[in-house]
């Protein structure tokens, strides 16, 4: 019985842990490098969505993912697509495995769908972002926890489970991949998840990457398990692709 319960909890965990960190970095920046998958249409223009090596177009091949992922995106962003590793997709579909090893969520800032952001606006934003990382790190956890609580309540109700998440820490590592039309920031996050009486600790590398493309601000959220310091460079590389 315990094995069956653990199996069920692992499958459920995959379906609600995704919501935990997506909204955290919405205060940081608009857009990202569009991570060869699908093409998307924004304001009547089509954009190619390249697929990073080692990932598959999760939302294109799984209806549940396509249904759940958009609800994890902050209100300021329009959901475009989601990606995961083949092993994570299999474990999701089999209802096993618990935590994701890595996943990506591509979005566009709603405020730039109907209008074009200028290069000057993006430059001002990038400059402000780099100067305010420490301040953001002090104020983000509280607003992030509020979003976590909302997302957890929604998914707990949808899947009829007792679940909650506590954000323990959110540490900025800094900005990278800086240019006239792009900037990324990387963070380390630690959280504790409680699902049906079981506790799971989750340490992640989180990258929020922004890119200005024809006046539209795209954002890619990159998430990966943090097991060693090498993982930071690993997921920075994924975000750059």
C-alpha positions in Angstrom: 0.0 0.0 0.0 2.8 2.4 0.9 4.4 1.8 -2.5 1.2 2.5 -4.3 0.7 5.7 -2.2 4.3 6.8 -3.0 3.7 6.2 -6.7 0.6 8.3 -6.7 2.2 11.1 -4.8 5.1 11.2 -7.2 2.8 11.5 -10.1 0.7 14.2 -8.4 3.9 16.1 -7.4 4.9 16.5 -11.0 1.6 18.1 -11.8 1.7 20.8 -9.2 5.4 21.5 -8.6 5.6 23.2 -11.9 3.6 26.2 -10.7 6.0 26.9 -7.9 8.7 29.1 -9.4 7.3 30.5 -12.7 5.9 33.7 -11.2 8.9 34.4 -9.1 10.8 36.3 -11.7 8.0 38.1 -13.4 9.0 41.3 -11.6 12.5 41.0 -13.1 12.1 41.4 -16.8 10.2 41.2 -20.0 11.2 38.7 -22.6 13.8 35.8 -23.7 15.7 34.2 -26.4 13.2 31.9 -28.0 14.3 28.7 -27.1 13.2 24.2 -33.1 10.0 23.4 -32.1 6.9 25.1 -33.1 6.2 28.5 -34.7 4.1 30.9 -32.8 2.1 33.9 -33.9 2.3 37.2 -31.9 0.5 40.2 -33.2 0.0 38.5 -36.7 3.7 37.8 -37.0 5.2 34.3 -36.9 8.2 33.5 -34.8 10.2 30.3 -34.8 10.7 28.7 -31.4 14.1 26.9 -31.5 14.3 23.8 -29.3 17.3 23.5 -27.0 19.3 20.3 -27.3 18.1 17.5 -25.0 14.5 18.8 -24.8 11.2 18.0 -26.5 8.1 20.1 -27.1 6.2 18.9 -24.0 3.0 20.9 -24.5 2.8 19.8 -28.2 2.9 16.1 -27.3 1.0 16.0 -24.0 -2.6 17.4 -23.6 -2.3 17.5 -19.8 0.9 19.6 -20.0 -0.7 21.9 -22.6 -3.7 22.3 -20.2 -1.7 22.9 -17.0 1.3 24.9 -18.0 -0.5 28.1 -19.2 -2.0 28.5 -15.7 1.6 28.6 -14.2 2.5 31.8 -16.2 2.1 35.2 -14.5 -0.6 37.5 -15.6 1.9 39.8 -17.2 3.0 37.1 -19.7 1.3 35.3 -22.5 2.1 31.6 -22.6 3.6 30.3 -25.8 5.1 26.8 -25.2 6.7 24.4 -22.8 9.6 22.0 -23.0 11.0 19.1 -20.9 13.5 16.3 -21.1 12.3 13.0 -22.7 12.8 11.2 -19.3 10.7 13.8 -17.5 8.0 13.5 -20.1 7.9 9.7 -19.7 7.8 9.9 -15.9 5.0 12.5 -16.2 3.0 10.2 -18.5 3.7 7.2 -16.3 2.9 9.0 -13.1 6.3 8.3 -11.6 9.5 10.1 -10.7 8.4 12.9 -8.5 10.3 16.1 -9.3 11.2 17.3 -12.8 14.9 17.3 -13.6 14.4 20.3 -15.9 11.7 22.2 -17.9 11.4 25.4 -19.9 8.5 27.7 -20.3 8.4 30.3 -23.2 6.3 33.4 -22.9 5.8 36.9 -24.4 5.1 40.0 -22.4 1.5 41.0 -22.9 2.3 44.7 -22.9 4.3 44.3 -26.1 1.8 42.2 -28.1 -0.2 45.3 -29.2 2.8 47.7 -29.3 6.5 47.5 -30.0 9.0 48.2 -27.2 12.0 50.2 -28.3 15.7 49.4 -28.0 16.0 52.4 -25.7 13.3 50.9 -23.4 15.0 47.6 -23.3 18.4 49.2 -22.6 16.9 51.2 -19.7 15.3 48.1 -18.3 18.5 46.0 -18.5 20.5 48.7 -16.8 17.9 49.0 -14.0 17.7 45.2 -13.6 21.5 44.8 -13.1 21.6 47.5 -10.5 18.6 46.2 -8.5 19.2 42.4 -8.2 20.1 42.7 -4.5 16.9 44.7 -3.8 14.8 42.3 -5.8 16.2 39.4 -3.9 15.0 41.0 -0.6 11.4 41.7 -1.8 10.7 38.8 -4.3 10.3 36.0 -1.8 7.3 37.5 -0.1 5.4 38.1 -3.4 6.6 34.8 -4.8 5.2 32.9 -1.8 1.8 34.6 -2.4 1.9 33.3 -6.0 3.0 29.9 -4.9 0.1 29.7 -2.4 -2.4 30.6 -5.1 -1.0 28.1 -7.6 -0.8 25.4 -5.1 -4.4 26.0 -4.0 -5.6 25.8 -7.6 -3.8 22.6 -8.4 -4.6 21.0 -5.1 -8.3 21.6 -5.8 -8.0 20.3 -9.4 -6.2 17.1 -8.4 -7.9 16.7 -5.0 -4.7 16.6 -2.9 -3.4 18.1 0.2 -0.3 20.1 -0.8 1.7 23.1 0.1 5.1 24.7 -0.7 7.3 26.9 1.4 10.0 29.0 -0.3 13.1 28.7 1.9 15.5 30.9 0.0 16.0 32.7 -3.3 19.5 33.9 -4.0 20.6 35.9 -7.1 23.8 34.8 -8.8 23.8 37.7 -11.3 23.2 38.7 -14.9 24.8 37.1 -18.0 24.3 36.8 -21.8 24.0 40.6 -21.9 23.6 42.5 -25.2 21.6 45.2 -26.9 18.6 43.0 -27.3 19.0 40.4 -24.5 19.8 39.8 -20.9 19.5 36.8 -18.5 19.6 36.5 -14.8 20.3 33.3 -12.8 19.0 32.5 -9.3 19.2 29.6 -6.9 16.0 28.6 -5.1 15.3 26.2 -2.3 11.8 25.1 -1.3 10.0 22.5 0.7 7.0 20.7 -0.7 4.5 18.8 1.3 2.2 16.4 -0.6 -0.3 14.2 1.1 1.9 14.1 4.2 5.1 13.5 2.4 7.9 16.1 2.4 10.1 16.8 -0.6 13.0 19.3 -0.7 13.6 21.0 -4.1 16.8 22.9 -5.0 16.7 24.6 -8.4 18.8 26.7 -10.7 16.3 29.2 -12.2 17.1 31.4 -15.2 15.0 34.2 -16.5 16.1 35.2 -20.0 14.8 38.2 -22.0 15.2 39.2 -25.7 13.8 42.0 -27.8 12.6 40.6 -31.2 11.0 43.1 -33.6 9.7 45.1 -30.6 8.2 42.1 -28.8 9.7 41.1 -25.5 10.0 37.3 -25.1 10.8 35.5 -21.8 12.1 32.0 -21.3 12.0 30.5 -17.8 14.6 27.7 -17.5 14.5 25.4 -14.5 16.8 22.6 -13.5 17.7 20.6 -10.4 20.6 22.0 -8.4 22.8 19.2 -7.3 26.3 20.8 -7.7 27.8 24.1 -8.7 28.3 22.8 -12.2 24.5 22.8 -12.7 24.6 26.6 -12.7 26.7 26.8 -15.9 24.7 23.8 -17.3 21.4 25.7 -17.2 22.9 29.0 -18.2 24.0 27.2 -21.4 20.5 25.8 -21.9 19.1 29.3 -21.6 21.5 30.6 -24.1 20.4 28.1 -26.8 
